[in-house]
C-alpha cells in the first residue's frame, strides 16, 4: 500500500491532517493505531517530548521499532479501545485511520478522557461515514467501465461491514457523522475542526485521484477537552 | 407538499429538530425562510416574547399572516442573505430548510453575527450535503423498480444544482459538510449539536419512509455565539 511504503507523503489526506496538528514543541502524544510509526516519528521530529505509539499488531510494531531511532518514542502492543496509561495524561491523543476498526466510539472516548490532559486535543481521521455506509467501498461503473457515481446505502444501520481489500477481508464499523460528533459533544469535547480532505495538488497525477473530488473518503476531526474553569 | 399542508407534524425531521430547540420563555427569535410561519407560531405558543419571520416569497407571507393570530409575531419580506435588524439582537436565529437556497453560507453568517445576541443560538436545518451533491436527488432503481442505493457524485464541486421537484425547477446550492461546520467555526460559533435525523416511528407507515434509513437527507446544526468573556 502506498501509504505504508511512502509514509506520510503517500497519504492523500496528509496535508489536511498536518494542518490540524499543533506545535509539538515539548508536548506529549499518544498515537492510537500507530502502524509503522510514521506519525510518532513526525511528532518527535517536530519537537514532541514524549510519544507513545499503540497498535494491536505485533508485526506492525516490529516494523515501527526498526524504523525508529528517537529514544523519546516508545511502542506498546494493545487494544486501542481499552489501553490505559495509569498516572499519565498527554497533551495530544492522535489516531489515523484506526478508529473505524473499533465497535464502539463511546468506549474509546471514555478511555481517552482518562489520559488526555484537560485543555488537550484529540485529533483523528477515520473513513468517512458516507464511504463506509454501504459496505461496498467501490464506485458504481457504467457498462464501458467508466465510473458513474458512488453508492450510499444502510447509512443509519450502524455496525460491522465486512470489507475486502487486496484479497483480505477486514471488519470495519460504520458509524454516522451524528455518532462521531454527538458522542464527542456528549463527552464534553469542543469541536475545533471537521474536515473532509480533498486530494492534494501534488497527487493529482496518481491513478484515480481526480475521482476523489466526487465523494468524501475521509473525515478529519479535531476536538479539545476543556480546561475545567474557575 | 405534506409539510406545508400538515405543518410541523408532516415534517419527518421535526422531532429531531424540536429536541434541539431551547426553552422559548421570554426569548426573541428570527426565522430565516419562515414559509407559512409554522415555526414562528410554535415559538410564540411556547413562550417566545417576540418572533420575526423573514421570507423572500410574498405569497408565502400572505399565507403565514392568514394563519397567524399572535400579535408578538411579525413577518417581513426580504432576502435571507442580506436582511438586517438595526439596533436589535435576538436570542435565537432559526432556519428550516432554507439556507441551501443561498449561494454563500459565509455571507449569511456575517449578517447573523450582527443580529444574534452573544450567548445566543443559531439552529438550522438544511438538506444534507450527501443528498445535494450529485444534483439528482433521487435513488438509483433496479430494473424491477426497486430502490438499489442512493448516488453521490460531485461532492467537492460546490455550487448550484438545478433540481426539479413536482414539475418545478429550483436552484439549490450544494455545500460540503466541511463548509457548513468550518464556516461556523471560523465565525467563532461553538458547535453544540450536529444531527442527521432518522425517520420518526410515527411516520414509518408513510410511503418510502423506511427507505430514509438508507441515506441521510437532512442535517440539523445547533451552534452558539460565545459570550465574549472577561
Contacts between the chains, C-beta under 8 A, distances in Angstrom:
chain1	res1	chain2	res2	distance
A	130	B	130	5.4
A	130	B	152	6.3
A	133	B	215	7.9
A	134	B	149	6.3
A	140	B	140	7.4
A	140	B	149	7.8
A	140	B	151	7.3
A	148	B	151	7.8
A	148	B	153	7.8
A	149	B	134	6.3
A	149	B	140	7.8
A	149	B	151	4.0
A	149	B	152	6.2
A	149	B	153	4.3
A	150	B	151	7.2
A	150	B	152	4.6
A	150	B	153	6.8
A	151	B	140	7.3
A	151	B	148	7.8
A	151	B	149	4.0
A	151	B	150	7.2
A	151	B	151	6.7
A	151	B	152	7.6
A	152	B	130	6.3
A	152	B	149	6.2
A	152	B	150	4.6
A	152	B	151	7.6
A	152	B	152	5.6
A	152	B	214	7.5
A	152	B	215	5.2
A	153	B	148	7.9
A	153	B	149	4.3
A	153	B	150	6.8
A	153	B	214	5.2
A	153	B	215	7.3
A	154	B	213	7.7
A	154	B	214	6.1
A	155	B	196	7.8
A	155	B	213	7.2
A	155	B	214	6.0
A	155	B	215	5.1
A	155	B	216	5.5
A	156	B	196	7.8
A	156	B	198	5.2
A	156	B	213	4.4
A	156	B	214	7.5
A	156	B	216	7.5
A	157	B	213	6.6
A	176	B	196	5.8
A	176	B	216	7.1
A	177	B	177	6.9
A	177	B	194	6.8
A	177	B	196	6.2
A	177	B	216	7.6
A	178	B	194	6.5
A	178	B	195	5.4
A	178	B	196	4.6
A	181	B	191	7.4
A	181	B	194	4.3
A	182	B	193	6.7
A	182	B	194	6.8
A	182	B	195	6.8
A	185	B	191	7.3
A	185	B	192	6.9
A	185	B	193	6.7
A	185	B	194	8.0
A	190	B	190	6.7
A	190	B	191	7.9
A	191	B	181	7.4
A	191	B	185	7.3
A	191	B	190	7.9
A	191	B	191	4.3
A	192	B	185	7.0
A	193	B	182	6.7
A	193	B	185	6.7
A	194	B	177	6.8
A	194	B	178	6.5
A	194	B	181	4.3
A	194	B	182	6.8
A	194	B	185	8.0
A	195	B	178	5.4
A	195	B	182	6.8
A	196	B	155	7.8
A	196	B	156	7.8
A	196	B	176	5.8
A	196	B	177	6.2
A	196	B	178	4.7
A	198	B	156	5.2
A	213	B	154	7.7
A	213	B	155	7.2
A	213	B	156	4.5
A	213	B	157	6.6
A	214	B	152	7.5
A	214	B	153	5.2
A	214	B	154	6.1
A	214	B	155	6.0
A	214	B	156	7.6
A	215	B	133	7.9
A	215	B	152	5.2
A	215	B	153	7.3
A	215	B	155	5.1
A	216	B	155	5.4
A	216	B	156	7.5
A	216	B	176	7.1
A	216	B	177	7.6
